[in-house]
Amino acid sequence: GMVNMPIICSRLYELFGASQVEFSCKTGASIAEGAAWIAHDKTVLVLARDLEVSLARNSYLPIVKAGTRMPLEDNVHSVTHGIYCVDPRDGCAKINYTSPIISREKSQLTDQRDHLGFMTLEVDSNSPPFNERLNLESKIDQDLIFHGSVVSLLTKKKETISITGLEFA
């Protein structure tokens, strides 16, 4: 059970206080039971932490913000962002998905982040900086799986990624 995971236990105590944390003996059924209640109540989940892409100079672009309502039954939450390849010299654009470890209304640059996934896209190495435009498409489906894709408008190359295990509230 949870008592065999001291890091998780200490983090739960830190977030909610020892008097608010209770560990169940039936951990295997907890997720299924929670999913059943959500389905029964038609509860709409929201994303607990920003989903971001790290950019040049240690900045972060929020792709899907915390508090965004998650889709139900055959719906998809979708958003597209345009970015530019800053340094194409190695022929590779790097897309790094992150999320702040601590949930707060407005993330800080100094916040520690979880690494969620990574894509690389072939780009034109002879292109000048900030010339090659990349379309970044982000979707979260009804199964709460994130699907990301990046397409170069110059080379027409495309890469995709799927990320599971996002946190919801």
N, C-alpha and C positions, 0 to 999 in steps of 0.2 A: 504494500500500500504506500500511501504518501509519506509515512514516517521513514521510509527507506530512501527518501529523496530530500536530504537536509537543505539543499540550496532552494528548492521550491518552497519547502516549509518556511524557511526564514524569510523568503521574499513575500509570501502570503501574510506572515505576521507583520512584516514591515509595512505593507500596503494597507491592511485592514485592522491590525491590532490583534493580540492573542485572544481576546474575549470574543471576537467576531469570527474566528476561523474554527471550523469543525471538520474533522476528517472522517469520512465514511468508510465502513468496512467493505461495502459493495462497490468498489471503484470501477469494476468492469461494466456495471450496469448504469453508472451515473450519466455517461454521455448519451446512451440510448434513451434513458428516461428523460433527460433534458431535451433531446431532439423530439421526443414524443409530445412533451408539453408545449414546445414551440409550435409544432404542427397543429396541435389541438386548439391552441389559443390564437393561431394565425399571427403570432408575435412577429413584428418586423425587427430584425436585427440591424444594428448599425456598426460600422467599422470602429473599432476601439482606438486604433492609432493610425496616424497618417501613413500612407504608402507613398514613398518618395523615390526619385531617381537622383543619385548624386551627380553633381555637375562639376565643372572646373572650379578651382579655387575654393574647395571645401564648402560649396553651397549645395542646397537641396531643393529640388522642384517637387512640391506636393502633387502627386498624380491623382490620388483619391484621398480626400480629407477625412479625418476622424469625424464620426457623427453622420457620415453618408449612409443613407438607408440602403440595405441590401435587397436585391431583387427576390421576388417570390414567383413560383410557378411560371415557367417558360419566359420569364423576363430576364433582361441582361442590363446591368449598369455599364454604360460605355462612355468613354471620353477620349479625345484625341488632342495631343500636344505637338507643336512644331518646335524642334530644336535644331541647332547647327553643330556640325562636327568641328570642334575647336582645334584639334591637332591631328590631321589626317596622314602625317608623314610615315607612320608605320602601316598604313593601309587598313587600319582597324578602328572602328568606333566602339567604345565600351559603354554598355548600359548596365549600371549597378543599381538594383532595387534594394532599398533599405526602409527601416521603420524605427522611429525613436523608441528606445526601451521604456522610457517613462511617458505615460499618456498625460498630455496637458493640452490646453486649448490652442496655444501657439508654441510650436517647437522652436527651440533655440539651436543655433549653429553648433554650440558646444555640447548639446545633448549626446549621450552615447547612443549608438544605433545598432540594431540587429541587421545582419546581412541576410536578405531574403532570396536573392537570385541574381544571375549575371548573364548577359548576352553580349556577344561580339558580332559586329557586322562589317563585312568587307566594304571599304570605301576607296575612293580614288586618291592614291597617295601623292599624286601630283597636283591635286586641288589645293588652292590656298586656304588658310584657316578661315572658319566661319563662312565658307562658300557652299559646302554640301549640306543641304537641308534634309533633315530626317523627320519623318512622321512617326510619332510614338502613339500607338493605339493601346488603350487599356480597357479590359472588360472584366467584370465579375459576374459569373453566371449564377443560376438558381441553386447550384450545388456549392456556392460560396468559394469557387476556385477562381483565382486571378489568371487571366490570359493576357499576356503582353506581346506586342509585335512592334518591330521597328523596320521601316522601309526607307531606303535612300531614294530621294527624288531624282538624283543624278545617275546612279548606277542601276536603279530599279531592283537592287538586291533586297532580300527580306530575311529576317530571323524572328523566331517566336520563342516564348517561354510560358510555362504554366507554374503557378505557385500555390501550394496548399498550406494550410496551417495559419491563415490570417486570424487575428483576434477580433472578437465581436463583443458588443455589449447589448 
